[in-house]
Amino acid sequence: MKQTIFLIALSGICVSALAQKHMKYEFPENMPEHIKSDYLEQCKKGKILYEINCAKCHTSSVGRKKIIPDFTSAQLINYELRIQNPKHTNNITETTVNTEELAMIITFLTYKKKN
């Protein structure tokens, strides 16, 4: 049991370390600083959730660089509704990614700097 807990904790550290790579975000210029700060925290959590749940299908590699796609607003709305891709209906269920987590992923994808 202790080994399982340690492995879970260790994998959490690895995921956190991956998510800590410097990511740039583009927030509206007129967004108040306290709101930017809140959105930045949501983006950080959303990036971790993206890495866990979405990256294996949506992230591509160019050399050593990982490319996270730039989704359109319409695509993100469809993801929010879980209707764009039939695979998501079966694979990304409410028990896999709940509504709050999906919102954080969408926030991350909305504000990450475009490629």
Secondary structure, 3 states (H helix, E strand, C coil): CHHHHHHHHHHHHHHHHHHCCCCCECCCCCCCHHHHHHHHHHHHHHHHHHHHHCHHHHCEEECCEEECCCCCHHHHHHHHHCCCCHHHHHHCCCCCCCHHHHHHHHHHHHHECCC
